Amino acid sequence: MMNIAEGVAVIPLEIEGILLNSTLMWDEHRSILIDAGFHGHGEQIVNGMRKAGVPFEQLSAVILTHQDIDHIGGVQDLLKLAAKPLTVYAHALDQPAIEGAVPLLKRELPPQLQHMFDLPYHVKVDYTLNDGDVLPFFGGVEVIFTPGHTPGHISLYLQTSRVLIAGDLLSSVDGELQAPTHQTTPDLPTAFGSLRRLLDYDIEQIVCYHGGVCTDHVTGQLRRIAERPSGEVSLYSVKNTNG
């Protein structure tokens, strides 16, 4: 667990040598988790919250940046562990896959994790989020529609701390931001369009679900990546910000 700003911490989730990074936001009234790992990660989340000094009983909601199983699978655990209902947020374009109305866009995992698709992972989305929505918590949490990795991928900008929760739009290695790749991004041109939108924001730290927190000249790093030409035809337009 790593505190990165007041009321903001990254909770590492480990499985089979793979490390994921969920983000916890909290104040004296509530706490909200961004992305929940795989099925079976519930206890790691509870322990991470405890290390941050936040009781699990204070958790009120989970925001899903997108539909991938390594982000949504752990919600089932949290719903079972919670003594009260948890509100689940996601973008409308990924809602059908999250709820199981359509197949997940991606069904490939390392061999040691392929069985995760046989475990319960679908969950009801209580509220859908749109581009430009500002959740009135923790000084304002702005929703940025950032498709490309999936049709309904979102990133979240914490206005007070100037932290960007990038989901899988970006990854990082040793604090260096990494551009989207063909292997994980079905629509690479749209992903680069999403990246260019981030240049309008004053960002001090970026949390990548794969790779963790980037703090070193993140605006410059982001600009270098975003301004690369992708050279492909987009499948769905970033201009369709409300899905």
C-alpha positions in Angstrom: 0.0 0.0 0.0 1.4 3.4 -0.9 -0.1 6.8 0.0 0.3 9.2 -3.0 -1.8 12.1 -1.9 -4.1 13.1 1.0 -6.9 10.5 1.0 -5.5 8.6 -2.0 -3.5 5.3 -1.9 -2.5 2.6 -4.3 -3.3 -0.9 -3.2 -1.1 -3.5 -4.9 -2.8 -6.8 -5.8 -0.6 -9.8 -6.5 -1.5 -13.1 -8.2 0.8 -15.7 -9.8 3.6 -13.2 -10.0 1.5 -10.5 -11.7 1.1 -7.2 -9.9 -2.0 -5.0 -10.4 -2.6 -1.5 -8.8 -6.0 -0.5 -7.5 -6.6 3.0 -6.2 -8.4 3.8 -3.0 -9.9 7.3 -2.3 -11.4 8.3 1.0 -12.4 11.0 3.4 -14.1 10.9 6.8 -17.5 10.0 5.2 -16.8 7.3 2.6 -14.2 5.4 0.6 -14.3 4.4 -3.1 -12.1 1.8 -4.9 -11.1 2.2 -8.5 -10.8 -1.3 -10.1 -11.0 -4.5 -8.1 -8.5 -7.0 -9.5 -9.4 -10.7 -10.1 -11.8 -13.0 -8.4 -10.0 -13.8 -5.1 -8.5 -10.4 -4.5 -11.1 -9.3 -2.0 -9.0 -10.1 1.1 -5.9 -8.3 -0.4 -8.1 -5.2 -0.9 -9.4 -5.4 2.7 -5.9 -5.7 4.0 -4.7 -2.8 1.9 -7.5 -0.6 3.2 -6.6 -1.6 6.7 -2.9 -0.6 6.1 -4.2 2.8 4.8 -6.1 3.2 8.0 -9.5 2.9 6.3 -12.0 0.4 7.6 -13.5 -1.9 5.0 -16.9 -1.0 6.4 -16.4 2.5 5.0 -16.2 1.3 1.4 -19.3 2.6 -0.4 -18.6 2.1 -4.1 -16.4 0.7 -6.8 -15.6 2.5 -10.1 -14.6 0.3 -13.0 -12.4 1.9 -15.6 -13.4 -0.8 -18.1 -14.6 -4.4 -18.6 -11.4 -6.5 -18.5 -11.6 -9.4 -16.1 -8.5 -8.3 -14.1 -10.4 -5.1 -13.2 -14.0 -6.5 -12.6 -13.4 -10.0 -11.1 -12.8 -8.9 -7.6 -16.1 -7.0 -7.3 -17.9 -10.3 -6.5 -15.6 -10.7 -3.5 -16.2 -7.3 -2.2 -20.0 -7.6 -2.6 -19.8 -10.8 -0.5 -17.6 -9.3 2.2 -19.5 -6.1 2.5 -22.2 -5.8 5.1 -24.0 -3.1 3.1 -24.7 -2.7 -0.7 -21.8 -1.3 -2.8 -22.5 1.0 -5.7 -20.8 0.0 -9.0 -20.0 2.6 -11.6 -18.8 2.1 -15.2 -19.2 3.6 -18.7 -22.3 2.6 -20.6 -20.3 1.2 -23.5 -18.7 -1.4 -21.3 -21.7 -2.0 -19.1 -23.2 -4.9 -21.2 -19.9 -6.9 -21.0 -19.5 -6.2 -17.3 -23.0 -7.4 -16.6 -22.7 -10.5 -18.9 -25.1 -9.4 -21.6 -22.4 -9.7 -24.2 -19.0 -11.5 -24.1 -15.9 -9.7 -22.8 -13.9 -8.1 -25.5 -10.8 -10.0 -24.4 -10.6 -13.6 -23.2 -6.8 -14.2 -23.1 -4.8 -14.4 -20.0 -1.5 -16.1 -19.1 -2.0 -19.9 -18.9 -1.9 -19.9 -15.1 -4.8 -17.4 -14.9 -7.0 -18.7 -17.8 -9.2 -20.4 -15.2 -10.4 -17.0 -14.0 -12.9 -17.0 -16.9 -14.6 -20.1 -15.3 -15.2 -18.2 -12.0 -18.0 -15.7 -11.4 -17.0 -12.2 -12.5 -20.1 -10.5 -14.0 -21.6 -7.8 -11.8 -24.5 -5.3 -12.1 -23.6 -1.7 -12.9 -25.7 0.6 -10.8 -24.7 3.9 -12.4 -23.2 4.7 -15.8 -20.6 7.5 -16.1 -20.2 9.9 -19.0 -17.3 12.1 -20.2 -17.1 15.2 -18.1 -19.0 13.9 -15.2 -17.6 15.2 -11.9 -18.3 13.0 -8.9 -18.8 15.3 -5.9 -16.4 13.5 -3.6 -12.8 14.1 -2.5 -12.6 17.5 -4.0 -14.0 16.4 -7.4 -13.3 13.3 -9.4 -13.7 14.0 -13.2 -14.5 11.3 -15.6 -12.5 11.3 -18.8 -13.8 9.1 -21.7 -10.6 7.4 -23.0 -11.6 4.6 -25.3 -9.2 2.5 -27.4 -8.3 -0.2 -24.9 -12.0 -1.0 -24.7 -15.0 0.9 -26.2 -16.0 2.2 -22.7 -12.7 2.8 -21.1 -12.5 5.7 -18.7 -9.8 7.5 -16.8 -10.3 9.6 -13.7 -8.8 12.9 -12.8 -8.7 13.8 -9.1 -9.0 17.6 -9.3 -7.6 18.5 -5.8 -4.5 16.2 -5.9 -4.0 16.4 -9.7 -3.7 12.6 -9.8 -4.8 10.8 -13.0 -6.0 7.2 -12.7 -5.2 5.9 -16.1 -6.6 2.4 -15.9 -5.1 0.5 -18.9 -4.8 3.5 -21.2 -1.2 3.6 -20.2 1.2 1.3 -18.4 4.6 2.0 -16.8 7.9 0.3 -16.2 10.2 1.6 -13.4 8.3 4.9 -13.4 8.4 5.4 -17.1 5.1 5.7 -19.0 4.6 3.2 -21.8 2.5 3.7 -24.9 -0.5 1.5 -25.8 0.4 -1.5 -27.9 -1.3 -3.6 -30.5 -1.2 -6.6 -28.2 -3.5 -5.1 -25.6 -5.3 -2.3 -27.5 -7.8 -3.3 -30.2 -8.2 0.3 -31.4 -4.7 1.9 -31.2 -5.6 5.2 -33.1 -8.5 5.9 -30.8 -6.3 5.2 -27.8 -3.8 7.7 -29.0 -6.6 10.2 -29.5 -7.6 9.5 -25.9 -4.0 10.2 -24.8 -4.0 13.5 -26.5 -7.0 14.6 -24.6 -5.0 14.2 -21.3 -2.6 17.0 -22.4 -5.3 19.5 -21.4 -5.0 18.5 -17.7 -2.6 19.6 -15.1 -1.3 16.2 -13.9 1.3 15.6 -11.2 1.0 11.9 -10.8 -0.3 9.1 -13.0 -1.5 5.7 -11.6 -1.2 2.9 -14.2 -3.0 -0.3 -13.3 -0.1 -2.2 -14.8 3.1 -0.6 -13.5 2.0 1.6 -10.6 2.6 5.3 -10.0 4.6 7.7 -12.2 5.7 11.0 -10.7 8.7 12.1 -12.8 7.9 14.8 -15.4 4.7 13.0 -16.2 3.4 15.8 -18.5 6.5 15.6 -20.6 6.4 11.9 -20.7 2.7 12.0 -21.7 3.3 14.5 -24.4 6.1 12.5 -26.0 3.8 9.4 -26.1 0.6 11.2 -27.1 2.2 13.0 -30.1 3.4 9.8 -31.7 1.5 9.1 -34.9 -0.5 5.8 -34.7 -1.0 5.6 -38.5 -4.1 3.5 -38.4 -7.8 3.9 -39.0 -10.0 4.3 -35.9 -12.8 1.8 -35.1 -14.7 4.0 -32.8 -14.4 7.7 -32.3 -13.2 9.5 -29.2 -15.6 12.3 -30.1 -18.5 10.1 -29.1 -17.8 11.1 -25.5 -21.2 10.2 -24.1 -21.3 6.7 -25.5 
